[in-house]
Amino acid sequence: MNKMRREKAVLHAGGFVSEEATARAVNAEPWEPMPGMEKRQCPACRYFFAVLPDVKELRCPDCLRLGRRARAG
């Protein structure tokens, strides 16, 4: 995350924010995946991430590593 995005996220949140809140604010901004990859949203944590199209796993690498399950509803 670059300095300008971090400052914008901190100001948007109204002051002191945790690293997770800053990361979520930046992740919510529009972005495109690198060529040859597709953009997905993790059903467990709701983060957007890029992955190769042939990957069947729906969860992001962090949730997969932590064993998180998709949210109900």
C-alpha positions, 0 to 999 in steps of 0.5 A: 500500500502506498503512502497516499492510499494509507493517508486517504484510508486513515482520513476516511476512517476519521483518525486512528485505524487498525492495519486491518481497517486500512487494508480493507479500505484500500481493498475496497477501491476499484482495481484490476487483476494482472493479465491472465488472472481473475478477480474474486471475492473470498466468501469467508472474509469478503476480501478481493484477491487475484487468482489464476482462472483454473484455481477451483478454491473460492477462499483467499490464501489467508482464509485457506491457510487459517481454515476459515469457512464461508460465511452463512447467508 
